[in-house]
Amino acid sequence: MSNDCAVIAAIAREHYKFGPDNQPPPLKASGEPAWAPSCNFESLGFAFKAYVAPPPGSDPRRTLKWVAFQKPVYDGQGATVATEIVHGPLAGIGYECRLHSGIAGWTVGECKTGWIS
């Protein structure tokens, strides 16, 4: 789990640029089965709130906002993570990020766009 937290933190910090001046949207479980990291990100200057499904009839411009990370998959090259961020109806993007482990910890090598809405 500690590697999972470090990998997710690297994506949040390096790719999404979350921090004190750019707080993240709520964290939504993702993947099969649904998975969400349970890590202490406050030491990095941001904290995820849990995503709560909106009640029927809610304004989607206000309620369709989240970030999600699937459980990291590790191999001899590092780790791969599918992630997505949604800013509203028809305003989201999904990525597959490749990370590498080194002396400085986990770093994002690249994030390829998987889908755009």
Backbone bond lengths (Angstrom), bond angles and torsions (degrees), N, CA, C in turn:
res aa  C-N    CA-C-N  psi(-1)  N-CA   C-N-CA  omega(-1)  CA-C   N-CA-C  phi
1 M - - - 1.457 - - 1.524 111.30 -
2 S 1.348 118.68 -33.16 1.458 119.47 -178.84 1.523 110.82 -64.83
3 N 1.351 118.38 -37.64 1.454 119.77 174.40 1.518 110.79 -63.53
4 D 1.340 117.45 -42.06 1.466 120.60 178.50 1.525 110.15 -56.80
5 C 1.318 116.86 -45.80 1.469 120.75 -178.88 1.526 111.28 -63.74
6 A 1.326 117.15 -42.48 1.463 120.72 -179.86 1.527 111.01 -66.38
7 V 1.328 117.30 -38.66 1.462 121.65 178.90 1.533 110.45 -65.64
8 I 1.327 116.79 -47.96 1.470 120.84 179.54 1.528 110.21 -63.61
9 A 1.317 117.01 -40.41 1.474 120.68 178.98 1.526 110.62 -62.16
10 A 1.323 117.68 -39.17 1.470 120.46 178.94 1.528 110.83 -62.94
11 I 1.335 117.26 -43.46 1.468 119.92 178.31 1.528 110.55 -64.96
12 A 1.321 116.50 -45.12 1.466 120.75 -179.50 1.530 111.26 -59.96
13 R 1.318 115.85 -42.88 1.465 121.33 -176.29 1.532 111.82 -78.32
14 E 1.348 117.33 -48.18 1.467 120.56 -172.42 1.527 113.83 -86.13
15 H 1.324 116.86 -40.81 1.467 119.23 -176.32 1.533 111.93 -87.12
16 Y 1.329 116.10 -52.95 1.467 119.55 -178.04 1.524 112.97 -83.80
17 K 1.321 116.67 -15.42 1.478 122.07 179.44 1.523 112.80 63.78
18 F 1.339 117.78 32.64 1.460 120.89 177.19 1.528 108.96 -70.14
19 G 1.302 115.80 143.53 1.456 122.16 179.34 1.510 108.92 178.68
20 P 1.332 117.07 -167.71 1.471 120.61 -176.53 1.522 113.86 -56.29
21 D 1.329 117.49 -33.24 1.463 120.69 -178.20 1.524 113.49 -97.65
22 N 1.329 117.43 0.41 1.463 122.04 179.85 1.526 108.06 -145.25
23 Q 1.323 115.40 77.30 1.463 120.20 -178.10 1.530 110.04 -69.81
24 P 1.332 117.23 142.18 1.465 120.25 -177.10 1.520 112.84 -75.93
25 P 1.331 116.06 159.08 1.466 119.33 170.80 1.533 108.35 -72.15
26 P 1.324 118.47 175.07 1.467 120.32 178.88 1.534 111.99 -57.77
27 L 1.328 115.72 151.64 1.456 123.46 -179.99 1.517 109.83 -92.87
28 K 1.339 115.79 122.79 1.458 121.66 -179.51 1.525 109.28 -109.07
29 A 1.322 116.84 139.43 1.457 120.85 175.36 1.524 108.67 -64.75
30 S 1.338 116.57 147.91 1.457 120.66 -175.33 1.517 110.15 -146.99
31 G 1.323 115.85 159.96 1.456 121.31 175.64 1.507 112.53 89.42
32 E 1.319 114.38 -177.06 1.460 121.75 179.24 1.506 108.71 -123.21
33 P 1.290 123.21 116.52 1.458 123.69 -9.36 1.535 109.65 -71.81
34 A 1.323 116.11 162.19 1.466 120.78 -177.77 1.527 109.71 -54.26
35 W 1.335 115.92 130.49 1.459 122.46 -176.06 1.516 109.03 -135.46
36 A 1.305 116.57 141.37 1.463 122.13 173.19 1.526 107.41 -140.33
37 P 1.315 117.27 138.44 1.459 119.03 179.19 1.523 110.64 -67.39
38 S 1.317 116.22 139.33 1.471 120.62 175.06 1.527 106.50 -114.61
39 C 1.318 114.13 82.90 1.458 121.89 -174.03 1.523 109.59 -127.04
40 N 1.314 115.79 161.23 1.459 121.29 175.96 1.526 108.10 -95.56
41 F 1.331 116.56 97.19 1.460 121.32 -178.88 1.530 111.98 -91.91
42 E 1.316 117.86 -4.54 1.459 120.71 -176.17 1.527 112.31 -60.02
43 S 1.327 117.44 -29.76 1.464 119.92 179.47 1.530 111.47 -66.13
44 L 1.341 117.15 -17.35 1.464 121.56 177.65 1.524 112.32 -92.40
45 G 1.318 116.41 -1.43 1.460 120.16 177.05 1.513 114.85 95.16
46 F 1.336 117.62 10.55 1.453 119.94 176.07 1.520 109.06 -147.68
47 A 1.312 115.18 159.84 1.465 120.49 177.62 1.514 108.12 -140.80
48 F 1.315 114.94 139.52 1.454 120.04 176.70 1.514 109.80 -87.15
49 K 1.316 116.20 133.97 1.464 121.18 167.98 1.516 105.98 -90.68
50 A 1.310 117.12 150.33 1.460 120.49 178.66 1.524 110.00 -73.26
51 Y 1.322 116.27 139.94 1.458 121.47 176.02 1.522 108.43 -74.38
52 V 1.307 115.89 133.02 1.463 122.12 176.80 1.522 107.38 -119.44
53 A 1.321 116.14 125.55 1.469 119.85 179.57 1.524 109.41 -57.80
54 P 1.322 117.19 132.36 1.461 120.52 -177.73 1.525 111.51 -71.95
55 P 1.334 116.13 152.61 1.469 118.69 176.08 1.530 110.31 -68.15
56 P 1.318 117.22 151.67 1.471 120.24 178.33 1.532 110.70 -54.18
57 G 1.324 115.05 140.30 1.456 120.21 178.86 1.518 114.26 87.58
58 S 1.335 118.21 -1.89 1.464 120.98 179.11 1.520 110.52 -68.48
59 D 1.304 116.44 153.41 1.453 122.23 178.11 1.528 108.64 -71.38
60 P 1.342 119.34 112.49 1.465 120.91 -176.70 1.528 113.46 -63.39
61 R 1.323 118.03 -20.84 1.469 119.69 177.42 1.519 110.66 -67.00
62 R 1.319 116.84 -22.24 1.459 121.07 179.58 1.527 112.69 -101.34
63 T 1.327 117.32 -25.70 1.465 119.97 -171.29 1.526 114.78 -106.14
64 L 1.321 118.62 -20.80 1.465 120.66 -179.69 1.523 109.88 -89.42
65 K 1.326 115.97 70.36 1.461 122.19 178.73 1.519 107.51 -139.49
66 W 1.332 115.94 122.37 1.463 119.80 176.37 1.515 110.18 -165.74
67 V 1.332 114.00 168.65 1.452 122.78 168.60 1.527 105.73 -127.99
68 A 1.324 116.80 145.71 1.457 120.90 -179.47 1.526 109.56 -141.32
69 F 1.317 115.09 147.56 1.462 122.69 177.21 1.520 107.60 -130.86
70 Q 1.315 117.76 132.06 1.458 119.67 171.45 1.523 108.47 -84.18
71 K 1.315 116.18 160.59 1.457 121.35 -179.14 1.527 109.33 -57.94
72 P 1.332 118.14 131.08 1.461 120.59 179.01 1.532 112.02 -59.88
73 V 1.336 115.12 146.12 1.460 122.76 174.95 1.525 106.10 -113.97
74 Y 1.327 116.29 124.17 1.458 121.85 -175.53 1.524 110.95 -101.87
75 D 1.353 115.16 145.12 1.460 121.05 175.30 1.530 107.45 -147.67
76 G 1.305 117.09 -173.11 1.460 121.54 -177.91 1.516 114.27 -66.29
77 Q 1.321 117.68 -14.98 1.464 122.27 -179.83 1.527 113.02 -96.43
78 G 1.336 117.47 -12.03 1.465 121.30 -177.69 1.508 110.96 139.33
79 A 1.330 116.10 -121.42 1.466 120.79 -178.44 1.524 110.04 -144.86
80 T 1.329 115.02 154.70 1.456 122.72 174.77 1.519 107.47 -127.31
81 V 1.335 115.99 138.02 1.463 121.51 -179.73 1.524 109.32 -137.14
82 A 1.326 115.94 130.38 1.462 120.81 170.12 1.527 106.48 -87.70
83 T 1.323 116.13 134.10 1.459 121.39 -178.57 1.522 109.14 -143.04
84 E 1.311 115.99 158.40 1.466 120.38 178.15 1.521 109.15 -149.03
85 I 1.316 114.15 153.16 1.458 120.49 174.34 1.524 106.96 -135.52
86 V 1.313 115.61 134.55 1.461 122.35 -179.12 1.522 107.91 -123.57
87 H 1.334 115.65 128.37 1.462 122.21 -178.46 1.514 112.55 -104.56
88 G 1.337 117.50 -8.32 1.455 121.88 -178.49 1.518 109.49 160.25
89 P 1.339 117.53 -176.59 1.463 119.69 -179.82 1.536 110.33 -60.80
90 L 1.312 115.53 131.07 1.464 122.54 -179.07 1.523 112.43 56.53
91 A 1.312 116.88 33.16 1.466 121.48 179.64 1.523 109.30 -141.63
92 G 1.331 115.24 70.64 1.455 119.72 179.06 1.509 110.88 -144.50
93 I 1.333 115.54 166.31 1.455 120.92 179.07 1.527 108.78 -150.62
94 G 1.308 115.53 138.78 1.450 121.68 177.91 1.519 110.26 -113.00
95 Y 1.321 116.38 146.85 1.463 122.50 -177.22 1.525 110.03 -133.59
96 E 1.315 115.41 158.41 1.456 122.08 164.60 1.521 105.68 -119.87
97 C 1.327 115.34 116.17 1.461 120.63 -175.72 1.524 110.74 -104.81
98 R 1.322 115.79 136.87 1.461 123.84 175.66 1.519 107.13 -106.24
99 L 1.328 115.85 127.71 1.458 121.43 -179.33 1.519 110.03 -120.93
100 H 1.329 114.73 153.83 1.457 121.94 179.81 1.522 108.88 -125.38
101 S 1.319 115.87 144.81 1.456 121.89 178.21 1.524 108.50 -101.88
102 G 1.318 114.52 134.91 1.467 119.19 179.36 1.510 110.86 -149.80
103 I 1.305 115.59 -167.06 1.463 121.33 -178.45 1.527 111.07 -59.03
104 A 1.329 117.23 -36.00 1.468 121.43 -178.51 1.527 112.26 -85.77
105 G 1.331 117.53 5.73 1.468 120.61 -178.30 1.517 110.28 99.52
106 W 1.310 116.17 -156.37 1.467 122.03 -178.30 1.512 110.43 -83.67
107 T 1.329 116.07 135.42 1.462 121.38 176.05 1.528 109.07 -132.78
108 V 1.311 115.77 149.40 1.457 121.72 179.46 1.521 108.80 -80.78
109 G 1.328 115.99 123.58 1.458 120.62 175.38 1.516 110.24 -80.56
110 E 1.345 115.80 -54.27 1.459 121.00 176.27 1.519 108.93 -161.77
111 C 1.316 114.98 156.45 1.461 122.11 173.74 1.525 107.07 -125.83
112 K 1.338 115.89 115.84 1.453 121.55 179.94 1.528 109.23 -93.37
113 T 1.317 115.77 137.19 1.469 120.40 177.79 1.519 109.10 -69.29
114 G 1.339 115.66 128.32 1.456 121.61 178.86 1.516 112.11 -101.61
115 W 1.325 116.79 -35.76 1.465 121.46 178.46 1.519 109.30 -158.07
116 I 1.304 115.25 156.91 1.476 122.94 177.34 1.526 106.89 -139.27
117 S 1.332 115.86 137.50 1.475 118.74 174.43 1.508 109.44 -125.63
